[in-house]
Amino acid sequence: MSKFGELIDVNVPVLLNFYAEWNEPSTSMHPVLKDVAAALGDKGKVIKIDVDKNRELSRALRVSGLPTLMIYRKGEMVWRQSGEQDANTLIGILNEYI
């Protein structure tokens, strides 16, 4: 969990995408996340977390629906949503925390 703390305790917003390769809505988010990362540049981070490979973290954060998206800023969760989102919506929300 300390590695997770290092990922989220930064001065830029961090968008976490909890996904599974077997979950179609999760995989359909991959191109959206690439667009979001490109739009953010170095003003934010986008990190994909495979729930099957990170079961303990997923359980600790109570991830049940996929995909689950979270935004952290300076170590604190500032936004969370389950389900697919479009790039413009995510970029708009992230810009609030830049």
FIVOLUM-792458 format. One record per atom (N, C-alpha, C): x negated, y, z; residue in three letters. Coordinates in steps of 0.001 Angstrom, whole numbers, plus 500000, padded with zeros to 6 digits. Layout:
BEGIN
XYZala...
***
This chain:
BEGIN
499184498799500000met500000500000500000met499146501257500000met497897501186500485ser497074502383500512ser496769502867499100ser496628501942498149lys496408502339496765lys497621503110496250lys498815502674496619phe500032503370496239phe500017504787496798phe499618504930498043gly499530506248498665gly498613507179497900gly497503506645497408glu496569507455496626glu497200507887495297glu498023507034494703leu498675507362493429leu499665508512493558leu500388508539494670ile501471509517494804ile501076510777495565ile499962510756496267asp499564511917497073asp498662512838496263asp499231513413495209val498499514312494322val499309515589494128val498668516619493585asn499309517929493448asn500180518074492213asn500293517028491418val501166517063490242val502286516055490451val503430516243489802pro504501515263489950pro504113513926489314pro504504512846489970val504221511492489500val505553510798489262val505781510403488004leu506986509651487661leu506644508173487697leu507311507444488579leu507128505994488665leu508293505324487960leu507968504348487139asn508985503561486448asn508837502114486898asn509777501635487691phe509796500235488109phe510562499458487054phe509899498455486477tyr510480497739485343tyr510130496254485422tyr510748495484484523ala510405494069484331ala510456493800482830ala509507493023482336glu509447492723480899glu510682491970480409glu511330491221481298trp512504490434480903trp513791491264480910trp513706492519481335asn514879493374481473asn514921494369480320asn515915494216479405glu515981495030478187glu516061496528478462glu516903497002479399pro516899498437479670pro515521498946480120pro514786498117480848ser513437498502481271ser512511498678480080ser512525497711479183thr511606497774478048thr511999498871477070thr513281499210477000ser513692500290476100ser513221501652476610ser512818501734477868met512312502981478434met510851503252478041met510120502239477587his508696502413477290his508428503556476306his509118503639475159pro508848504761474253pro509257506114474844pro510301506119475660val510732507351476323val509624507840477256val509040506913478002leu507982507274478944leu506734507774478225leu506446507212477056lys505310507710476261lys505556509153475857lys506783509469475452asp507132510845475083asp507007511781476285asp507463511319477441val507374512128478659val505917512386479011val505088511352478971ala503664511501479288ala503000512470478326ala503329512377477039ala502744513279476037ala503165514725476311ala504423514930476688ala504921516282476960ala504286516870478217ala504032516024479212leu503452516496480469leu501976516833480340leu501254516041479561gly499811516218479489gly499200516015480865gly498341516947481273asp497686516808482579asp498472517485483703asp499705517926483424lys500552518565484440lys501351517549485248lys501211516269484937gly501932515230485654gly501422513863485259gly501928512834485945lys501537511460485657lys502781510612485456lys502644509612484590val503690508618484403val503055507265484664val503617506517485597ile503054505222485980ile504147504163485904ile503845503086485174lys504785501962485081lys504364500900486097lys505344500386486839ile505083499373487863ile505963498165487595ile505332497054487285asp506029495794487020asp506489495214488358asp507806495079488530val508332494592489807val507909493159490093val507706492351489050asp507299490961489257asp505862490856489760asp505028491810489406lys503630491806489842lys503427492618491117lys504435493373491508asn504348494238492688asn505581494061493568asn505827492824493938arg507034492489494701arg507090493188496065arg505958493230496766glu505942493822498104glu506291495320498045glu505684496035497107leu505971497461496952leu507423497677496533leu507888496882495583ser509272497002495118ser510255496762496253ser509954495785497082arg510820495483498230arg510765496632499241arg509577497153499511ala509420498236500482ala510169499493500053ala510227499735498747leu510936500916498231leu512383500628497861leu512830499417498175arg514211498983497942arg514639499140496485arg513780498689495588val514102498713494166val514983497512493876val516217497764493430ser517111496655493105ser517551496717491650ser517932497871491164gly518327498011489769gly517132498351488893gly517175497904487657leu516079498190486727leu516614498879485486leu515886499821484969pro514699500414485572pro515086501335486733pro514177501493487681thr514327502491488729thr513211503500488538thr513592504759488487leu512644505849488287leu512574506679489551leu511357507062489931met511148507906491110met510129508972490753met510311510146491325ile509312511199491180ile508797511526492573ile507465511501492694tyr506789511876493933tyr505998513154493693tyr505934513974494713arg505120515192494667arg504438515318496015arg503118515368496013lys502322515466497247lys502704514381498255lys502934513171497759gly503200512035498619gly504642511847499038gly505521512771498662glu506924512661499056glu507819512413497853glu508782511506498022met509754511264496956met510688512467496871met510796513023495661val511659514187495473val512857513883494578val512826512725493898trp513918512355492997trp513881510856492770trp515064510259492647arg515163508813492382arg516446508548491608arg516358507656490630gln517523507301489818gln517307505908489241gln518338505110489241ser518280503813488570ser519006503932487239ser518521503188486266gly519140503199484947gly518323504006483954gly518672503830482684glu517945504502481618glu518176506013481647glu517140506743481304gln517192508200481208gln516557508601479882gln516947509752479354asp516303510201478125asp515102511092478460asp514228511266477487ala512982512004477699ala513241513447478120ala514172514115477470asn514428515524477795asn514891515707479234asn515730514809479704thr516192514877481096thr515019514718482050thr514185513701481806leu513040513458482688leu512044514606482646leu511779515140481469ile510850516267481350ile511384517478482114ile512681517724481982gly513297518839482707gly513163518690484204gly513415517503484724ile513304517263486162ile511862517398486611ile510934516817485861leu509512516903486214leu509035518358486224leu509493519151485268asn509076520556485201asn509475521340486451asn510510520880487151glu510909521541488395glu509834521389489482glu508989520392489357tyr508003520091490402tyr506563520394489995tyr506401521029488838ile505038521367488382ile504614522663489038ile
***
